[in-house]
Amino acid sequence: MKPETSPQNPTRFQTQDLREWLRVTEELGELKHVKGAHWDQELGAITEINNRRRGPCLLFDEITDYPPGYRVVTGTTGSPARLAGLLGFSTDLSNAELVQALRGKPQQWETLAGDFPPETVQSGPILENIKSGKEINLLEFPVPKWHQQDGGRFIGTGSAVITRDWDSDWINLGAYRMMVHDQKSCALNMALGKHGRQQIERYFQEGKPFPVIASMGHHPLLFLFAGLEVAYGLSEYNYVGAIQGEPVQVVRGEVTGLPMPAYSELALEGWCHPGNYKMEGPLGEFHGYYSGSEKAAPVLEVERIYHRNDPIILGTPPGRPPHDYSYSKTVIRSALLHEALEKAGVPGVVSCWADEVGGARMLLVVSIKQAYQGHARQAGLLACQCHVGAYLGRYVIVVDEDIDPSNLQDVMWAVVTRSDPARDIEIIKRAWGGTGDPQRVTFTDKVPYNTRGIIDACRSYEHRDVFPPVAEASPEFRQQIQEKWKDLLV
Ligand SMILES: Cc1cc2nc3c(=O)[nH]c(=O)nc-3n(C[C@H](O)[C@H](O)[C@H](O)COP(=O)(O)O)c2cc1C
């Protein structure tokens, strides 16, 4: 089954080649070229300023110290048009329309994924250059140091780390940060519980080295879903194949036999050996702080580098939101949350929003059409505990259906006018936190639990008929006035 398309152009995004995707993105007016930026923080700061303005995708070339053609791209998923096009929707959707269009899709993609295993091909652009032995030098490529206090140069941010399960054929793709240690090795930082981490631990239990291929530049859909919690045991290759309606083409690595995208720009192949750990980090995190600090992570010893001529690294630095991938995470997590609440049996969910201020995790807003007493509490408590909302959350706000959850002004108006702090704030203690929580320094528990606040900002159910009316023009009258005074109110 092919994904939906519209006359606008989305079929043109259905390519496996990052370069073709960039060409289409440029045609759409969503790409700018940047020449002469320095890999040391300048590229990171330009990206940061551009993201805060919700600017275009940036393709950096002629990077200081590097030959022309060795490029870095950032901001691949940072606008409604770019994200909608990637997912196979019309590129003129608004945020709300995009979230609406996504309803039911993750379930559909998951169901279809079994029909789209990756297709092994004999050759592909990634094999244009194959390096081994003395030719291996990770710093041959313009690896950015993104922010001033980062612990080093990170070749992997928008990476897809490809690994195989010990007990089955399951191939996992995860976006995990990778800091360069030296010419031939880099760190592989996978948090406890992540699929790649579960796999490596199993190999090490057996006393075996862990085979890895890390793709550093590829079609942004691969990055997007490598960075999302796709179900355990399901390969992101299949998932992306289901979205695009065709299998992802892969070629086999010479050393590990792992499948890498045939259209990858740059891929590192090698092994993590049991006991070989080294300090790495820090890197700014998705919530905007350096709370993860420096830690020991497995070392990837690189035995092959594969790259296209004039390779492009897909960079996506986290940091104070809005950052490089907070927009796409917000949209997709919002859709996943809506789906999860409905699956959990909450009726009347109008819309959900995992706001960028919390890096798409720490502030969730749910709007409902209240149907019974306790409905709002039910929605809030489930939102903060269902799988998609459970990890490293902080606040959930539940609002009535007249409030747009993606409009913080509207949401906070509901909080200050419809909630009573003594009655409408629930606290959950010892929830699923993480060591990267910026509040971690204040918590006394040894293990990284955290606390959730659920704010019920709906008009109280029993008072909804006597609650003071809102002082504003009715939607119908506003529409009439907007029509009549369109020159003034454009
Ligand atoms: C740019 C970016 C960087 C990330 N860095 C890390 C990281 O260093 N370690 C980690 O465990 N998760 C990191 N994540 C989150 C994981 O990619 C995400 O949890 C994903 O689901 C992991 O794949 P898995 O579910 O197959 O384990 C990052 C995500 C993105 C988008």
The ligand as an SDF file (V2000), in Angstrom:
LIG
                    3D

 31 33  0  0  0  0  0  0  0  0999 V2000
   19.5860   13.6460   17.7730 C   0  0  0  0  0  0  0  0  0  0  0  0
   19.2870   12.6000   18.7750 C   0  0  0  0  0  0  0  0  0  0  0  0
   20.2650   12.2030   19.6690 C   0  0  0  0  0  0  0  0  0  0  0  0
   20.0080   11.2040   20.5890 C   0  0  0  0  0  0  0  0  0  0  0  0
   21.0030   10.8040   21.4180 N   0  0  0  0  0  0  0  0  0  0  0  0
   20.7950    9.7460   22.2210 C   0  0  0  0  0  0  0  0  0  0  0  0
   21.8700    9.2100   22.9740 C   0  0  0  0  0  0  0  0  0  0  0  0
   23.0100    9.6950   22.9280 O   0  0  0  0  0  0  0  0  0  0  0  0
   21.6190    8.1240   23.7480 N   0  0  0  0  0  0  0  0  0  0  0  0
   20.3770    7.5570   23.8250 C   0  0  0  0  0  0  0  0  0  0  0  0
   20.2070    6.5720   24.5270 O   0  0  0  0  0  0  0  0  0  0  0  0
   19.3260    8.0680   23.1320 N   0  0  0  0  0  0  0  0  0  0  0  0
   19.5140    9.1300   22.3220 C   0  0  0  0  0  0  0  0  0  0  0  0
   18.4880    9.6410   21.6010 N   0  0  0  0  0  0  0  0  0  0  0  0
   17.1350    9.0810   21.7570 C   0  0  0  0  0  0  0  0  0  0  0  0
   17.0220    7.7900   20.9870 C   0  0  0  0  0  0  0  0  0  0  0  0
   17.3780    7.9740   19.6430 O   0  0  0  0  0  0  0  0  0  0  0  0
   15.6100    7.2590   21.0350 C   0  0  0  0  0  0  0  0  0  0  0  0
   15.2540    6.9810   22.3680 O   0  0  0  0  0  0  0  0  0  0  0  0
   15.4080    6.0320   20.1700 C   0  0  0  0  0  0  0  0  0  0  0  0
   14.1350    5.4950   20.4230 O   0  0  0  0  0  0  0  0  0  0  0  0
   16.4770    4.9870   20.4310 C   0  0  0  0  0  0  0  0  0  0  0  0
   16.2900    3.8850   19.5850 O   0  0  0  0  0  0  0  0  0  0  0  0
   15.7800    2.4960   20.1910 P   0  0  0  0  0  0  0  0  0  0  0  0
   14.3500    2.7730   20.6430 O   0  0  0  0  0  0  0  0  0  0  0  0
   15.8380    1.5780   19.0370 O   0  0  0  0  0  0  0  0  0  0  0  0
   16.6820    2.1930   21.3130 O   0  0  0  0  0  0  0  0  0  0  0  0
   18.7280   10.6360   20.6630 C   0  0  0  0  0  0  0  0  0  0  0  0
   17.7350   11.0490   19.7830 C   0  0  0  0  0  0  0  0  0  0  0  0
   18.0100   12.0060   18.8420 C   0  0  0  0  0  0  0  0  0  0  0  0
   16.9190   12.4010   17.8820 C   0  0  0  0  0  0  0  0  0  0  0  0
  1  2  1  0
  2  3  1  0
  2 30  2  0
  3  4  2  0
  4  5  1  0
  4 28  1  0
  5  6  2  0
  6  7  1  0
  6 13  1  0
  7  8  2  0
  7  9  1  0
  9 10  1  0
 10 11  2  0
 10 12  1  0
 12 13  2  0
 13 14  1  0
 14 15  1  0
 14 28  1  0
 15 16  1  0
 16 17  1  0
 16 18  1  0
 18 19  1  0
 18 20  1  0
 20 21  1  0
 20 22  1  0
 22 23  1  0
 23 24  1  0
 24 25  2  0
 24 26  1  0
 24 27  1  0
 28 29  2  0
 29 30  1  0
 30 31  1  0
M  END
$$$$
